[in-house]
Amino acid sequence: MTIRRIGRKASVLFFTGLWLLFSGCGSQASSNVVPAQKQETVSAQEPAQKQETAAPDAKSAAALTYITAADDFSNLNLDDPSRPVYDRYTLGERRAKGLPTVLPPIAPYEKQQTAYLTFDDGPDEKNTDAILDILKQEGVKATFYVVGRNVNAYPETVRRIFNEGHALGNHSYDHDYDRLYASVDNYLEEMEEADETIYNLIGMRPLITRAPGGRMSHFTEAYDAAVTVNGYVEHDWNVSSADSDPNGPVAQDFIDNIAGQAAMDSAIILMHSSSGHEETVKALPEIIRILRERGYTFGVVTPMTPQPW
């Protein structure tokens, strides 16, 4: 279905209803770091030896703060949406060590007016870095749902995302709908392959995932169950820029779309940082300005982020 431009005065309820039908993505389309074993939080105040997983870039690592999940995930009832959360183990390591893979019940962040800027399908050769430049200038943290094959292609950009305190999420290895949605086993294989790719680069595994095209469009109960058993926390979105529309929208369209929808306490905003999304880069400063004007603060997606639906 073609996503039509939504003006500033478009009804939020109308667009939210349509959202269930929209595909979130466009076309289907290193050195290892040893993880710290006893680290729960990495911050600028901690000794250098506890920052080994943060990154090889010491200047970036010194400014980085993130939460590492406990072995039993017992430390995930948190109330700060500004810090990413990672696992020090891959799923294979958890299974081998007899550690849980299923997350315990987690309370979502209490209601607060938070905007989660999320960028799918990257990294790429230029747009992801351009977005990171804007976020750094604006003092905003965001979430990047990365594709495993692109992680291999642009490892330095992934390290930069991690080092600068943004959240990394798993968006599959190949982003191939035919393979991903042929079976639950295929889906899990894709996600674990992407996990391993990210882990081999930064020494941490994301707990957050986003299904290509969105969970609402592709999941059955079997997919939901498999995601839960493997400790993944899936988030779709409730605000979209519609920047994957193939009909050539421009930056002002994305600004209008987001301005017309962002009216909820927890706004999870879908954008893309892959090749061909130069207009998203152009729109980003004004999107940030509008959200701030409306009283939003900015957070990164974690297992505690409220679900969009």
Backbone as numpy.savetxt, mean C-alpha at the origin, in Angstrom:
# Nx Ny Nz CAx CAy CAz Cx Cy Cz
-15.89 -1.54 -17.62 -16.73 -0.35 -17.62 -15.86 0.89 -17.62
-16.19 1.89 -18.44 -15.43 3.13 -18.48 -15.81 4.00 -17.30
-14.81 4.51 -16.60 -15.07 5.39 -15.45 -15.24 6.80 -15.96
-16.34 7.38 -15.64 -16.61 8.73 -16.12 -16.13 9.77 -15.12
-15.78 10.88 -15.67 -15.32 11.96 -14.82 -16.41 12.38 -13.86
-16.00 12.57 -12.60 -16.94 13.00 -11.56 -16.56 14.41 -11.14
-17.45 15.32 -11.22 -17.17 16.70 -10.86 -17.18 16.91 -9.37
-16.78 18.11 -8.98 -16.70 18.39 -7.54 -18.03 18.23 -6.85
-19.12 18.43 -7.58 -20.43 18.38 -6.93 -21.09 17.03 -7.08
-20.36 16.06 -7.57 -20.93 14.71 -7.73 -21.30 14.13 -6.39
-22.33 13.35 -6.38 -22.81 12.77 -5.12 -21.87 11.68 -4.65
-21.44 11.77 -3.39 -20.57 10.75 -2.82 -21.28 9.40 -2.80
-22.55 9.40 -2.46 -23.28 8.14 -2.39 -23.37 7.48 -3.75
-23.60 8.28 -4.79 -23.70 7.73 -6.13 -22.39 7.09 -6.55
-21.27 7.79 -6.31 -19.99 7.27 -6.75 -19.58 6.04 -5.96
-19.91 6.07 -4.65 -19.56 4.90 -3.84 -20.28 3.66 -4.35
-21.53 3.81 -4.75 -22.25 2.67 -5.31 -21.62 2.14 -6.56
-21.17 3.04 -7.43 -20.52 2.61 -8.67 -19.18 1.96 -8.42
-18.53 2.33 -7.37 -17.16 1.89 -7.10 -17.03 0.38 -7.05
-18.08 -0.29 -6.59 -18.01 -1.74 -6.50 -17.80 -2.39 -7.86
-18.11 -1.69 -8.92 -18.02 -2.26 -10.26 -16.70 -1.97 -10.94
-15.90 -1.07 -10.39 -14.73 -0.58 -11.11 -13.50 -1.41 -10.81
-12.71 -1.64 -11.82 -11.40 -2.25 -11.64 -10.41 -1.18 -11.25
-9.60 -1.45 -10.21 -8.70 -0.43 -9.69 -7.45 -0.24 -10.50
-7.03 -1.22 -11.31 -5.75 -1.13 -11.98 -5.96 -1.01 -13.47
-4.88 -0.65 -14.14 -4.90 -0.56 -15.58 -4.69 -1.93 -16.19
-3.89 -1.99 -17.27 -3.68 -3.24 -17.96 -2.96 -4.23 -17.08
-3.21 -5.56 -17.41 -2.56 -6.58 -16.61 -1.05 -6.52 -16.86
-0.88 -6.23 -16.54 0.54 -6.04 -16.78 1.53 -6.46 -15.55
20.14 -7.06 -6.88 19.89 -6.57 -5.52 20.78 -7.19 -4.47
20.64 -6.48 -3.45 21.38 -7.07 -2.35 20.44 -7.39 -1.21
20.72 -8.48 -0.50 19.87 -8.88 0.61 20.27 -8.15 1.88
19.28 -7.89 2.75 19.54 -7.27 4.04 19.07 -8.22 5.11
19.90 -8.53 6.09 19.54 -9.49 7.12 18.62 -8.84 8.12
17.44 -9.42 8.43 16.51 -8.79 9.36 16.99 -8.86 10.79
16.73 -7.78 11.54 17.03 -7.79 12.97 16.07 -8.73 13.67
16.57 -9.52 14.64 15.75 -10.56 15.25 14.97 -10.09 16.47
15.43 -9.02 17.14 14.78 -8.62 18.38 14.15 -7.25 18.29
14.06 -6.72 17.13 13.62 -5.35 16.95 12.10 -5.27 16.87
11.51 -4.40 17.66 10.08 -4.16 17.60 9.77 -2.86 16.90
10.57 -1.84 17.16 10.41 -0.55 16.50 11.76 -0.03 16.09
11.87 0.47 14.88 13.13 1.07 14.42 12.94 2.57 14.42
13.86 3.30 15.01 13.73 4.75 15.04 15.11 5.38 15.07
15.11 6.69 14.94 16.38 7.40 14.89 17.13 7.31 16.20
16.44 7.05 17.31 17.08 7.04 18.61 17.73 5.69 18.94
17.44 4.65 18.18 17.95 3.34 18.51 19.36 3.15 17.96
20.13 2.22 18.55 21.50 1.98 18.11 21.55 1.56 16.66
22.68 1.84 16.01 22.81 1.55 14.59 22.63 0.08 14.28
23.09 -0.83 15.20 22.99 -2.23 14.89 21.55 -2.72 14.80
20.60 -1.99 15.35 19.21 -2.39 15.27 18.54 -1.82 14.03
19.26 -1.14 13.19 18.68 -0.57 11.99 19.14 -1.29 10.73
19.67 -2.50 10.88 20.21 -3.21 9.74 19.16 -3.48 8.67
17.90 -3.70 9.06 16.88 -3.98 8.08 16.32 -2.71 7.46
16.63 -1.57 8.01 16.02 -0.35 7.53 16.46 -0.03 6.11
17.78 -0.10 5.84 18.26 0.18 4.49 19.75 0.32 4.51
20.41 0.21 3.35 21.84 0.46 3.31 22.18 1.95 3.38
21.23 2.81 3.13 21.47 4.25 3.15 21.33 4.76 4.58
22.45 5.08 5.23 22.42 5.42 6.64 21.65 6.69 6.92
21.74 7.68 6.02 21.03 8.93 6.25 19.52 8.71 6.24
19.05 7.91 5.29 17.63 7.62 5.25 17.21 6.79 6.45
18.04 5.79 6.81 17.70 4.91 7.92 17.58 5.68 9.22
18.40 6.73 9.37 18.36 7.48 10.61 17.03 8.19 10.82
16.32 8.48 9.74 15.05 9.20 9.85 13.84 8.26 9.82
14.10 6.96 9.73 13.01 6.00 9.51 12.43 5.49 10.81
11.13 5.39 10.87 10.46 4.76 11.98 9.41 3.81 11.45
9.44 2.54 11.90 8.40 1.59 11.55 8.24 0.59 12.66
7.15 -0.16 12.64 6.85 -1.17 13.64 7.11 -2.55 13.04
7.79 -3.40 13.80 7.97 -4.79 13.42 7.02 -5.64 14.25
6.23 -6.47 13.58 5.28 -7.33 14.28 6.00 -8.30 15.20
5.44 -8.52 16.38 5.98 -9.52 17.29 5.80 -10.92 16.69
6.54 -11.88 17.20 6.45 -13.25 16.68 5.01 -13.76 16.69
4.25 -13.38 17.72 2.85 -13.83 17.82 1.86 -12.75 17.41
2.35 -11.68 16.80 1.52 -10.56 16.34 0.78 -9.84 17.48
1.25 -10.01 18.70 0.50 -9.47 19.85 0.64 -7.97 20.01
1.52 -7.34 19.26 1.74 -5.89 19.43 1.04 -5.05 18.37
0.03 -5.61 17.72 -0.58 -4.89 16.60 -1.83 -4.11 16.95
-2.16 -4.01 18.22 -3.28 -3.14 18.60 -2.72 -1.75 18.89
-2.50 -1.01 17.83 -1.84 0.29 17.90 -2.81 1.38 17.49
-2.45 2.62 17.78 -3.36 3.73 17.48 -2.70 4.84 16.67
-1.52 4.56 16.09 -0.80 5.58 15.34 -0.75 5.19 13.86
-1.55 5.83 13.01 -1.56 5.47 11.58 -0.41 6.04 10.78
0.57 6.64 11.43 1.67 7.26 10.69 2.85 6.32 10.48
2.85 5.15 11.13 4.01 4.27 11.05 3.67 2.97 10.33
4.45 2.59 9.33 4.23 1.31 8.65 4.47 0.14 9.60
3.89 -1.01 9.25 4.06 -2.24 10.02 4.56 -3.33 9.09
5.60 -4.05 9.52 6.15 -5.14 8.72 6.36 -6.38 9.59
6.55 -7.51 8.91 6.89 -8.77 9.57 8.35 -9.09 9.29
9.09 -9.53 10.32 10.50 -9.88 10.14 10.68 -11.26 9.50
9.57 -12.00 9.34 9.64 -13.33 8.76 8.84 -13.41 7.46
9.29 -14.26 6.56 8.44 -14.64 5.44 7.43 -15.67 5.94
6.42 -15.94 5.13 5.46 -16.98 5.53 6.14 -18.33 5.65
7.08 -18.62 4.74 7.80 -19.89 4.83 8.58 -20.01 6.12
9.20 -18.94 6.57 9.93 -18.96 7.84 8.99 -19.14 9.02
7.84 -18.50 8.97 6.88 -18.67 10.06 6.43 -20.13 10.15
6.13 -20.72 9.02 5.70 -22.12 9.04 6.81 -23.02 9.56
8.03 -22.78 9.12 9.15 -23.63 9.54 9.43 -23.51 11.03
9.22 -22.32 11.59 9.47 -22.10 13.01 8.27 -22.43 13.89
7.16 -22.81 13.28 5.95 -23.08 14.05 5.30 -21.83 14.62
5.55 -20.69 13.99 4.95 -19.43 14.43 3.59 -19.24 13.76
2.70 -18.49 14.39 1.39 -18.28 13.77 1.49 -17.49 12.47
0.60 -17.80 11.55 0.46 -16.99 10.34 -0.84 -16.19 10.38
-1.79 -16.63 11.18 -3.08 -15.94 11.29 -2.97 -14.81 12.30
-3.39 -13.63 11.91 -3.37 -12.50 12.84 -4.48 -12.65 13.87
-4.24 -12.22 15.11 -5.31 -12.20 16.11 -6.31 -11.10 15.78
-7.45 -11.07 16.47 -8.38 -9.95 16.26 -7.68 -8.61 16.51
-7.85 -7.70 15.59 -7.16 -6.41 15.67 -8.20 -5.30 15.63
-8.12 -4.41 16.61 -9.04 -3.27 16.64 -8.58 -2.23 15.63
-9.49 -1.73 14.80 -9.10 -0.66 13.86 -8.82 0.64 14.60
-8.07 1.50 13.93 -7.82 2.82 14.51 -9.15 3.47 14.86
-9.17 4.19 15.97 -10.37 4.92 16.34 -10.66 5.98 15.29
-11.92 6.33 15.19 -12.32 7.27 14.15 -11.54 8.58 14.26
-10.91 8.89 13.17 -10.21 10.16 13.03 -10.17 10.48 11.55
-10.06 11.73 11.24 -10.12 12.14 9.84 -8.74 11.93 9.20
-8.57 10.74 8.62 -7.27 10.35 8.07 -7.41 10.03 6.59
-6.50 10.56 5.80 -6.44 10.24 4.37 -5.25 9.32 4.13
-5.51 8.22 3.45 -4.47 7.27 3.09 -4.25 7.37 1.57
-3.18 8.02 1.18 -2.83 8.08 -0.24 -2.18 6.75 -0.61
-2.78 6.04 -1.57 -2.21 4.76 -1.97 -1.92 4.77 -3.47
-0.78 4.16 -3.83 -0.32 4.15 -5.21 -0.05 2.71 -5.63
-0.74 2.25 -6.66 -0.61 0.87 -7.12 0.32 0.76 -8.33
0.79 -0.47 -8.55 1.42 -0.93 -9.80 2.87 -0.55 -9.99
3.44 0.27 -9.12 4.84 0.64 -9.27 5.77 -0.42 -8.70
7.05 -0.04 -8.57 7.61 1.24 -9.03 7.88 1.23 -10.53
8.26 2.39 -11.02 8.61 2.52 -12.43 9.88 3.35 -12.56
10.20 3.75 -13.79 11.46 4.43 -14.02 11.44 5.91 -13.63
10.25 6.55 -13.50 10.27 7.98 -13.18 9.11 8.46 -12.31
7.89 7.95 -12.53 6.74 8.53 -11.83 6.77 8.26 -10.33
7.20 7.08 -9.92 7.25 6.79 -8.48 8.22 7.72 -7.79
9.39 7.95 -8.38 10.34 8.88 -7.76 9.81 10.30 -7.74
9.10 10.69 -8.79 8.52 12.04 -8.81 7.48 12.19 -7.70
6.68 11.15 -7.49 5.70 11.17 -6.40 6.39 11.25 -5.05
7.46 10.48 -4.89 8.21 10.51 -3.63 8.80 11.90 -3.39
9.24 12.57 -4.43 9.77 13.93 -4.27 8.68 14.87 -3.73
7.47 14.76 -4.28 6.37 15.62 -3.83 6.00 15.30 -2.39
5.89 14.02 -2.06 5.54 13.62 -0.70 6.58 14.13 0.30
7.84 14.04 -0.07 8.89 14.54 0.82 8.77 16.04 1.02
8.52 16.75 -0.05 8.38 18.21 0.04 7.18 18.60 0.90
6.10 17.82 0.80 4.88 18.13 1.53 4.86 17.55 2.95
5.83 16.71 3.28 5.85 16.08 4.60 4.73 15.08 4.79
4.40 14.33 3.74 3.28 13.39 3.75 3.81 11.97 3.56
3.26 11.02 4.33 3.56 9.60 4.14 2.42 8.95 3.36
2.77 7.95 2.55 1.79 7.28 1.70 2.08 5.79 1.67
1.23 5.06 0.94 1.35 3.61 0.84 1.52 3.23 -0.63
2.51 2.38 -0.90 2.81 1.95 -2.26 2.60 0.44 -2.36
1.56 0.04 -3.10 1.31 -1.38 -3.36 2.11 -1.76 -4.60
3.22 -2.47 -4.38 4.18 -2.69 -5.45 4.00 -4.08 -6.08
4.37 -4.17 -7.35 4.34 -5.41 -8.12 5.74 -6.02 -8.06
5.81 -7.33 -7.76 7.09 -7.98 -7.53 8.08 -7.83 -8.67
7.62 -7.99 -9.90 8.54 -7.89 -11.04 9.11 -6.48 -11.15
8.32 -5.47 -10.75 8.82 -4.10 -10.77 9.78 -3.83 -9.62
9.59 -4.54 -8.52 10.56 -4.45 -7.41 11.93 -4.91 -7.90
11.95 -6.01 -8.65 13.21 -6.50 -9.21 13.81 -5.51 -10.22
12.94 -4.84 -10.97 13.42 -3.93 -12.01 13.94 -2.61 -11.44
13.33 -2.14 -10.32 13.68 -0.82 -9.77 13.93 -0.92 -8.26
14.93 -1.68 -7.87 15.15 -1.91 -6.43 15.48 -0.64 -5.66
16.21 0.30 -6.26 16.58 1.51 -5.53 15.35 2.35 -5.18
14.35 2.34 -6.05 13.13 3.09 -5.76 12.37 2.44 -4.60
12.37 1.12 -4.56 11.72 0.42 -3.44 12.44 0.73 -2.14
13.76 0.70 -2.18 14.52 1.06 -0.97 14.18 2.48 -0.53
14.02 3.37 -1.50 13.70 4.75 -1.14 12.33 4.84 -0.46
11.35 4.14 -1.00 10.02 4.12 -0.37 10.15 3.69 1.09
10.87 2.60 1.30 11.05 2.04 2.65 11.82 3.00 3.55
12.94 3.50 3.05 13.80 4.36 3.86 13.13 5.67 4.26
12.25 6.18 3.41 11.62 7.47 3.70 10.35 7.34 4.53
10.08 6.13 5.02 9.00 5.95 5.99 7.63 5.75 5.43
7.53 5.48 4.13 6.25 5.13 3.54 5.99 3.63 3.75
4.76 3.20 3.50 4.42 1.79 3.66 4.50 1.09 2.31
5.06 -0.12 2.34 5.06 -0.99 1.17 3.99 -2.06 1.36
3.19 -2.26 0.31 2.18 -3.32 0.31 2.40 -4.24 -0.87
1.87 -5.44 -0.77 2.03 -6.47 -1.80 0.88 -6.37 -2.79
1.23 -6.24 -4.08 0.23 -6.12 -5.14 0.40 -7.23 -6.18
0.92 -8.39 -5.73 1.17 -9.58 -6.53 2.52 -9.49 -7.23
2.95 -10.58 -7.83 4.24 -10.57 -8.52 4.11 -10.10 -9.97
3.17 -10.65 -10.72 3.07 -10.34 -12.15 1.89 -9.46 -12.53
0.92 -9.27 -11.61 -0.27 -8.48 -11.93 -1.03 -9.08 -13.12
-1.02 -10.39 -13.23 -1.66 -11.10 -14.34 -3.01 -11.65 -13.86
-4.09 -11.01 -14.29 -5.41 -11.40 -13.82 -5.73 -12.86 -14.15
-5.35 -13.29 -15.35 -5.68 -14.66 -15.76 -5.04 -15.67 -14.82
-3.82 -15.41 -14.42 -3.15 -16.33 -13.52 -3.66 -16.17 -12.08
-3.76 -14.93 -11.62 -4.15 -14.68 -10.23 -5.51 -15.27 -9.90
-6.45 -15.11 -10.80 -7.83 -15.47 -10.48 -8.27 -16.78 -11.13
-7.27 -17.56 -11.59 -7.58 -18.91 -12.07 -7.87 -19.85 -10.90
-7.21 -19.60 -9.77 -7.43 -20.43 -8.58 -6.88 -19.72 -7.36
-7.34 -20.14 -6.19 -6.82 -19.58 -4.95 -5.34 -19.90 -4.80
-4.95 -21.13 -5.16 -3.54 -21.50 -5.06 -2.65 -20.59 -5.91
-3.10 -20.29 -7.12 -2.34 -19.38 -7.97 -2.20 -18.01 -7.32
-3.28 -17.53 -6.75 -3.25 -16.22 -6.10 -2.22 -16.20 -4.98
-2.25 -17.23 -4.12 -1.31 -17.28 -3.01 0.13 -17.41 -3.48
0.36 -18.18 -4.53 1.71 -18.31 -5.08 2.23 -16.96 -5.54
1.37 -16.19 -6.22 1.76 -14.86 -6.69 2.11 -13.94 -5.51
1.30 -13.98 -4.48 1.53 -13.10 -3.34 2.80 -13.50 -2.59
3.02 -14.80 -2.42 4.22 -15.24 -1.71 5.49 -14.94 -2.53
5.39 -15.05 -3.85 6.54 -14.71 -4.68 6.88 -13.23 -4.54
5.87 -12.40 -4.50 6.11 -10.96 -4.30 6.66 -10.71 -2.90
6.13 -11.42 -1.89 6.66 -11.32 -0.52 8.16 -11.56 -0.50
8.56 -12.66 -1.11 9.97 -13.04 -1.10 10.82 -11.99 -1.79
10.32 -11.45 -2.87 11.06 -10.43 -3.61 11.28 -9.18 -2.76
10.24 -8.74 -2.09 10.35 -7.56 -1.23 11.27 -7.86 -0.05
11.09 -9.03 0.56 11.89 -9.42 1.73 13.37 -9.50 1.38
13.69 -10.05 0.24 15.09 -10.18 -0.17 15.75 -8.83 -0.36
14.96 -7.81 -0.59 15.50 -6.47 -0.81 15.63 -5.67 0.48
14.61 -5.71 1.34 14.61 -4.84 2.53 14.64 -5.62 3.84
14.56 -6.96 3.79 14.61 -7.74 5.02 13.34 -7.71 5.82
12.24 -7.29 5.24 10.94 -7.24 5.90 9.86 -7.66 4.91
8.76 -8.20 5.45 7.62 -8.63 4.63 6.41 -7.76 4.95
5.77 -7.19 3.94 4.53 -6.45 4.23 3.42 -7.39 4.70
2.59 -6.90 5.59 1.39 -7.62 5.98 0.18 -7.17 5.17
0.28 -6.01 4.57 -0.86 -5.46 3.83 -0.76 -5.86 2.35
-1.90 -6.15 1.77 -1.98 -6.51 0.35 -3.14 -5.76 -0.30
-3.05 -5.67 -1.61 -4.19 -5.21 -2.40 -4.28 -6.08 -3.65
-5.42 -6.72 -3.83 -5.63 -7.58 -4.99 -5.69 -6.73 -6.25
-4.94 -7.07 -7.30 -5.08 -6.34 -8.57 -6.53 -6.32 -9.04
-7.02 -5.14 -9.36 -8.41 -5.00 -9.74 -9.36 -4.86 -8.57
-8.87 -5.15 -7.36 -9.70 -4.99 -6.17 -10.35 -6.26 -5.70
-10.41 -6.41 -4.40 -11.05 -7.57 -3.78 -12.52 -7.66 -4.15
-13.22 -6.53 -4.15 -14.66 -6.55 -4.39 -15.00 -7.07 -5.77
-14.08 -6.89 -6.72 -14.35 -7.32 -8.09 -13.97 -8.76 -8.36
-13.08 -9.34 -7.54 -12.49 -10.62 -7.92 -12.56 -11.72 -6.87
-12.73 -11.39 -5.61 -12.65 -12.42 -4.57 -13.95 -13.18 -4.42
-13.81 -14.48 -4.12 -14.89 -15.30 -3.61 -14.60 -15.56 -2.14
-15.49 -16.28 -1.46 -15.25 -16.60 -0.06 -13.97 -17.40 0.12
-13.64 -18.23 -0.87 -12.41 -19.04 -0.78 -11.17 -18.16 -0.75
-11.17 -17.10 -1.55 -10.03 -16.17 -1.53 -9.94 -15.46 -0.19
-11.06 -15.00 0.31 -11.06 -14.32 1.61 -10.49 -15.23 2.70
-10.90 -16.48 2.71 -10.44 -17.43 3.73 -8.94 -17.66 3.61
-8.45 -17.81 2.37 -7.03 -18.08 2.17 -6.18 -16.88 2.59
-6.64 -15.69 2.29 -5.93 -14.48 2.69 -5.83 -14.41 4.21
-6.91 -14.70 4.90 -6.93 -14.65 6.36 -5.99 -15.68 6.97
-6.03 -16.90 6.47 -5.20 -17.98 7.01 -3.72 -17.65 6.87
-3.37 -16.91 5.85 -1.97 -16.58 5.62 -1.57 -15.21 6.18
-2.45 -14.61 6.96 -2.08 -13.41 7.69 -2.00 -12.15 6.87
-2.56 -12.17 5.67 -2.59 -10.96 4.86 -3.79 -10.10 5.25
-3.62 -8.80 5.20 -4.72 -7.88 5.45 -4.97 -7.09 4.17
-6.11 -7.33 3.57 -6.46 -6.79 2.26 -7.25 -5.49 2.42
-6.88 -4.48 1.66 -7.63 -3.22 1.65 -7.91 -2.80 0.21
-9.18 -2.59 -0.11 -9.55 -1.91 -1.35 -9.47 -0.40 -1.10
-10.40 0.34 -1.62 -10.39 1.79 -1.50 -11.83 2.29 -1.46
-12.02 3.50 -0.97 -13.35 4.11 -1.01 -13.35 5.48 -1.70
-12.20 5.88 -2.21 -12.06 7.09 -3.01 -11.11 6.75 -4.16
-11.48 7.11 -5.38 -10.60 6.82 -6.50 -10.37 8.06 -7.35
-9.14 8.21 -7.78 -8.81 9.27 -8.73 -9.30 8.93 -10.13
-9.57 7.64 -10.38 -9.90 7.15 -11.73 -8.77 7.39 -12.72
-7.54 7.35 -12.21 -6.40 7.62 -13.10 -6.01 6.43 -13.97
-6.75 5.31 -13.86 -6.52 4.20 -14.78 -7.54 4.17 -15.92
-8.38 5.16 -15.97 -9.34 5.29 -17.08 -8.57 5.36 -18.40
-8.87 4.48 -19.36 -8.12 4.48 -20.62 -8.46 5.61 -21.57
-9.42 6.46 -21.22 -9.89 7.49 -22.15 -9.14 8.83 -22.02
-7.97 8.81 -21.43 -7.12 10.00 -21.44 -7.51 11.09 -20.48
-7.89 10.78 -19.25 -8.17 11.86 -18.29 -6.90 12.62 -17.95
-7.08 13.82 -17.42 -5.94 14.68 -17.09 -5.98 15.00 -15.60
-4.95 15.71 -15.15 -4.77 15.96 -13.73 -6.02 16.56 -13.07
-6.66 17.52 -13.73 -7.82 18.16 -13.12 -8.96 17.17 -12.90
-9.09 16.18 -13.78 -10.10 15.14 -13.58 -9.87 14.41 -12.27
-8.62 14.06 -11.99 -8.30 13.32 -10.77 -8.56 14.18 -9.54
-8.21 15.44 -9.64 -8.46 16.37 -8.53 -9.96 16.47 -8.26
-10.75 16.63 -9.33 -12.20 16.72 -9.18 -12.78 15.44 -8.60
-12.31 14.30 -9.08 -12.83 13.02 -8.59 -12.61 12.87 -7.10
-11.40 13.13 -6.64 -11.10 12.97 -5.22 -11.82 14.02 -4.39
-11.87 15.26 -4.86 -12.59 16.30 -4.14 -14.07 15.97 -4.01
-14.63 15.29 -5.02 -16.04 14.94 -4.98 -16.37 13.75 -4.11
-15.38 12.98 -3.71 -15.63 11.76 -2.93 -15.15 11.81 -1.49
-14.07 12.55 -1.21 -13.43 12.50 0.10 -14.27 13.24 1.14
-15.19 12.49 1.76 -16.06 13.09 2.76 -16.20 12.21 3.99
-15.47 11.09 4.05 -15.57 10.14 5.16 -14.39 10.33 6.11
-14.50 9.74 7.31 -13.41 9.87 8.29 -12.13 9.22 7.79
-12.25 8.01 7.25 -11.09 7.26 6.81 -11.17 7.11 5.29
-10.40 7.92 4.59 -10.45 7.96 3.12 -9.24 7.23 2.57
-9.48 6.06 1.96 -8.41 5.29 1.31 -8.48 5.60 -0.17
-7.48 6.31 -0.65 -7.53 6.95 -1.97 -6.66 6.18 -2.96
-7.27 5.74 -4.05 -6.58 4.95 -5.06 -5.97 5.84 -6.14
-4.66 5.68 -6.34 -3.95 6.28 -7.46 -2.94 5.27 -7.96
-2.19 5.62 -8.99 -1.19 4.73 -9.56 0.12 5.47 -9.76
1.23 4.73 -9.61 2.56 5.36 -9.75 3.38 4.72 -10.86
2.75 3.94 -11.71 3.47 3.24 -12.77 3.60 4.11 -14.01
4.26 3.56 -15.02 4.47 4.30 -16.27 3.15 4.72 -16.88
3.11 5.92 -17.45 1.90 6.43 -18.06 1.03 7.25 -17.14
1.47 7.43 -15.89 0.65 8.18 -14.93 1.29 9.52 -14.56
1.80 10.19 -15.57 2.38 11.51 -15.36 1.34 12.52 -14.88
0.08 12.35 -15.30 -0.97 13.28 -14.87 -1.28 13.12 -13.38
-1.08 11.93 -12.86 -1.24 11.71 -11.42 -0.19 12.51 -10.66
1.03 12.50 -11.16 2.10 13.29 -10.55 1.70 14.77 -10.54
1.19 15.27 -11.64 0.80 16.68 -11.73 -0.32 17.02 -10.75
-1.23 16.08 -10.54 -2.39 16.34 -9.69 -2.08 16.29 -8.20
-1.03 15.57 -7.83 -0.80 15.26 -6.41 -0.69 16.47 -5.49
0.06 17.51 -5.82 0.15 18.64 -4.87 -1.21 19.26 -4.55
-2.07 19.40 -5.56 -3.39 19.99 -5.32 -4.28 19.03 -4.53
-4.16 17.75 -4.77 -4.92 16.76 -4.00 -4.55 16.87 -2.52
-3.27 16.95 -2.24 -2.81 17.09 -0.85 -3.35 18.38 -0.24
-3.29 19.47 -1.00 -3.77 20.76 -0.49 -5.25 20.69 -0.12
-6.07 20.10 -1.00 -7.51 20.01 -0.75 -7.80 19.16 0.49
-7.12 18.05 0.61 -7.35 17.18 1.75 -6.96 17.87 3.05
-5.86 18.58 3.05 -5.46 19.32 4.26 -6.49 20.40 4.58
-6.96 21.06 3.56 -7.95 22.12 3.77 -9.21 21.57 4.42
-9.54 20.30 4.14 -10.72 19.66 4.71 -10.47 19.06 6.10
-9.25 19.21 6.59 -8.95 18.76 7.95 -8.36 17.37 8.06
-8.01 16.78 6.93 -7.41 15.45 6.98 -5.95 15.51 7.42
-5.54 14.51 8.20 -4.14 14.19 8.38 -3.85 12.98 7.49
-2.57 12.66 7.33 -2.20 11.59 6.41 -1.62 10.41 7.16
-2.05 9.21 6.77 -1.54 7.99 7.39 -1.11 7.00 6.34
-0.50 5.90 6.81 -0.14 4.79 5.93 -1.01 3.59 6.29
-1.31 2.77 5.31 -2.17 1.60 5.55 -1.40 0.57 6.36
-2.04 0.04 7.38 -1.51 -1.02 8.23 -2.63 -2.01 8.51
-2.35 -3.10 9.23 -3.46 -4.01 9.59 -4.55 -3.34 10.42
-4.24 -2.21 11.05 -5.24 -1.52 11.88 -6.07 -0.52 11.10
-5.75 -0.27 9.85 -6.52 0.69 9.06 -7.93 0.19 8.85
-8.95 1.01 9.14 -10.34 0.56 8.93 -10.59 0.16 7.49
-11.42 -0.86 7.31 -11.77 -1.28 5.96 -12.62 -0.21 5.28
-12.48 -0.07 3.97 -13.17 1.02 3.27 -14.66 0.83 3.11
-15.17 -0.40 3.26 -16.60 -0.64 3.02 -17.31 -0.98 4.31
